[in-house]
Every structure is written in C-alpha cells, then in structure tokens.
Amino acid sequence: NAYENKPTIIKANIPTRMAFQVSSKIDSRTILDQQGAENLLGMGDMLYLPPGTSVPVRVHGAFVDDHEVHAVVNDWKARAKPNYIDEILNGDATEDILLPGEASENADEESDPLYDEAVSFVIETGKVSVSSVQRKLRVGYNRAARLVEQMETSGIVSAPGHNGARDVLVPNGGAN
C-alpha cells in the first residue's frame, strides 16, 4: 500500500516530529509513533519530539489562521512573479545547481566520498543509526540517512525494524 510507505519515507528524512491536534490515536501514532496528539487543544497547541528522544514535549506554537495565510500569500504574489529554476522543476538538475549535500537522482550509489568511512565505522562499532553516522562523520541528517540507505542497498545493514532499529549484517573484518 502506497499510503503505508509514505510515513516511513517522511520519518526517514525529517528527524524532528511536531504534531498538532489530530482526530484519532491512529493519526497521532502515524506522526509521533505514540498517542497523545488527539488530546491537544488546537490553536497552536502541539507536541514536539526532538531527534533522538522518545518523549514528546508539549509546547505552544504561533497560531496563524487561514485568513492571515491567504493575506501573506496574496501580498507575495502581488510583489513579483516566481523565478523558478527550470532544471530543478524538470528533474534535470546538475551537480552545480544542487544545494550542498544533495545528489542528483542518477548519481552513482557509492559516489559519496564518505561512504567507505561510514561503512567502516558501522562495521567496527557493530551498531548503525543515522544519528551515529551523522555525529561520527560530522555531516547533516539527510546525507547520513542517504549513506545508511546505501548501506542497506548494498546489504551491509538491514532494513529498519518496527522500532526503526537496523542491524549490521556484515561481520567485523568483512568490509572491503
């Protein structure tokens, strides 16, 4: 089912979770992997789940109603026409116009210069997580997530389990 896959893809790419008031416990679990958002009051009341934690913090964000959003959008529309980069919209982006850390879709899977170092780190420690790769290599979350996904594709680490944890499939000393 395509719907069931989307929350996993989103969660893999966005380490922070914020849930506003939802209508059911199921919706709360989809966002936070736990219930609680169904009990929020609305109007900016939210649960914030920082990366690397499992306990959400209840915070109050700024509430902007639809009328205010439409007023801002209309103001920006009146100022100027958008100036899109056609190569990005068409999917023809070359490396020189991509943002730092992004790779074009046709880039070689293992072309990241830190891939071998990431593999060595994971095999030596026997543990794999995006955050540990991120800390060890001092890279952003998205790049670390891509490295871990490349390791999964190469059979070095498992797919994430029901709790998001992965296992190292290659024994120590098996990296080449």
C-alpha positions as CSV (number, residue, x, y, z in Angstrom):
1,N,0.0,0.0,0.0
2,A,1.5,3.3,-1.0
3,Y,0.0,5.2,1.9
4,E,1.7,2.9,4.5
5,N,5.1,3.7,2.9
6,K,4.8,7.5,2.9
7,P,5.1,8.0,6.7
8,T,8.2,5.8,6.8
9,I,9.8,7.8,3.9
10,I,8.9,11.1,5.6
11,K,10.2,10.0,9.0
12,A,13.5,8.9,7.5
13,N,14.0,12.3,6.0
14,I,12.7,14.6,8.8
15,P,14.2,13.7,12.2
16,T,12.0,16.1,14.2
17,R,8.3,15.5,14.8
18,M,5.6,18.1,15.5
19,A,2.0,17.1,15.9
20,F,-0.9,19.4,16.1
21,Q,-4.4,18.4,17.2
22,V,-5.5,15.3,15.3
23,S,-8.8,13.4,15.3
24,S,-7.6,10.0,16.3
25,K,-5.0,8.0,18.2
26,I,-4.1,6.3,14.9
27,D,-3.2,9.7,13.3
28,S,-1.1,10.6,16.4
29,R,0.8,7.3,16.1
30,T,1.4,8.0,12.4
31,I,3.2,11.2,13.3
32,L,4.8,10.5,16.7
33,D,4.8,6.7,16.9
34,Q,2.6,7.2,20.1
35,Q,-0.7,8.6,21.0
36,G,-1.3,12.0,22.6
37,A,-1.9,14.4,19.8
38,E,-5.6,13.6,19.8
39,N,-5.9,15.3,23.2
40,L,-4.4,18.6,22.1
41,L,-6.5,21.8,22.3
42,G,-5.8,23.2,18.8
43,M,-4.9,26.8,18.0
44,G,-1.1,26.2,18.2
45,D,-1.1,23.6,20.9
46,M,1.4,20.9,19.8
47,L,3.6,18.0,20.8
48,Y,7.3,18.4,19.8
49,L,9.5,15.3,19.5
50,P,13.2,16.3,19.1
51,P,15.6,13.9,17.3
52,G,17.0,11.1,19.5
53,T,14.2,11.3,22.1
54,S,11.1,9.3,22.7
55,V,9.2,11.6,25.0
56,P,7.4,14.5,23.3
57,V,7.3,17.9,24.8
58,R,4.0,19.9,24.9
59,V,4.6,23.4,23.5
60,H,2.5,26.2,22.2
61,G,3.4,27.4,18.7
62,A,2.2,30.5,16.9
63,F,-1.3,30.1,15.5
64,V,-1.9,31.6,12.1
65,D,-5.5,31.3,10.8
66,D,-6.3,30.8,7.1
67,H,-7.2,34.4,6.5
68,E,-3.7,35.5,7.6
69,V,-2.0,32.9,5.4
70,H,-4.0,34.0,2.4
71,A,-3.2,37.6,3.0
72,V,0.5,36.9,3.1
73,V,0.4,34.7,0.0
74,N,-1.6,37.4,-1.9
75,D,0.9,40.0,-0.8
76,W,3.9,37.9,-2.1
77,K,2.0,37.2,-5.3
78,A,1.5,41.0,-5.8
79,R,5.2,41.7,-5.3
80,A,6.6,39.6,-8.2
81,K,6.2,36.5,-10.3
82,P,8.1,33.5,-9.1
83,N,11.5,32.8,-10.6
84,Y,11.8,29.1,-10.8
85,I,14.9,27.1,-11.8
86,D,13.5,25.0,-14.6
87,E,16.2,22.3,-14.3
88,I,15.1,21.6,-10.8
89,L,11.4,21.5,-11.7
90,N,12.1,19.2,-14.7
91,G,14.3,16.9,-12.7
92,D,17.3,17.7,-14.9
93,A,19.4,19.3,-12.1
94,T,23.1,19.1,-12.5
95,E,25.5,19.0,-9.6
96,D,26.4,22.7,-9.9
97,I,22.9,23.9,-9.2
98,L,22.0,21.5,-6.4
99,L,22.2,22.5,-2.8
100,P,25.1,21.3,-0.7
101,G,24.6,17.7,0.4
102,E,22.1,16.9,-2.4
103,A,22.8,14.4,-5.1
104,S,21.1,14.1,-8.5
105,E,18.9,11.0,-8.9
106,N,21.2,9.5,-11.4
107,A,24.3,9.9,-9.2
108,D,26.4,6.7,-8.6
109,E,25.1,5.0,-5.4
110,E,28.5,4.9,-3.7
111,S,29.9,8.1,-5.1
112,D,29.8,9.9,-1.7
113,P,33.5,10.2,-0.6
114,L,32.5,9.4,3.0
115,Y,30.7,6.1,2.1
116,D,33.7,3.9,2.8
117,E,34.4,5.7,6.1
118,A,30.7,5.3,7.1
119,V,30.8,1.6,6.3
120,S,34.0,1.1,8.3
121,F,32.5,2.9,11.3
122,V,29.3,0.9,11.3
123,I,31.1,-2.4,10.9
124,E,33.7,-1.6,13.6
125,T,31.1,-0.5,16.2
126,G,28.5,-3.1,15.2
127,K,25.8,-0.5,15.5
128,V,24.0,1.6,12.9
129,S,21.9,4.6,13.2
130,V,21.6,7.7,11.1
131,S,22.4,9.9,14.1
132,S,25.6,8.0,15.0
133,V,26.8,8.2,11.4
134,Q,25.9,11.9,11.4
135,R,27.9,12.6,14.6
136,K,30.9,10.5,13.6
137,L,31.3,12.0,10.1
138,R,30.0,15.4,11.1
139,V,27.5,15.6,8.3
140,G,23.9,16.7,8.0
141,Y,21.0,14.4,8.7
142,N,20.0,13.9,5.1
143,R,23.5,12.9,4.0
144,A,23.9,10.5,6.9
145,A,20.4,9.0,6.0
146,R,21.5,8.5,2.4
147,L,24.7,6.8,3.5
148,V,22.7,4.4,5.7
149,E,20.2,3.7,2.9
150,Q,23.1,3.0,0.5
151,M,24.5,0.5,3.1
152,E,21.1,-1.1,3.2
153,T,21.0,-1.4,-0.6
154,S,24.5,-2.9,-0.5
155,G,23.4,-5.5,2.1
156,I,25.7,-4.1,4.8
157,V,22.8,-3.2,7.2
158,S,19.3,-4.4,7.5
159,A,16.1,-2.5,6.7
160,P,14.7,-0.7,9.7
161,G,12.7,-2.9,12.0
162,H,9.3,-2.0,13.5
163,N,11.1,0.3,16.0
164,G,13.4,1.9,13.4
165,A,16.5,0.0,14.6
166,R,18.8,-1.6,12.0
167,D,21.2,-4.5,12.3
168,V,24.7,-4.7,10.9
169,L,24.7,-7.7,8.5
170,V,28.4,-7.8,7.7
171,P,30.7,-9.2,10.5
172,N,33.6,-7.1,11.7
173,G,36.5,-7.6,9.3
174,G,34.2,-8.1,6.3
175,A,34.4,-4.6,4.9
176,N,36.4,-4.2,1.7
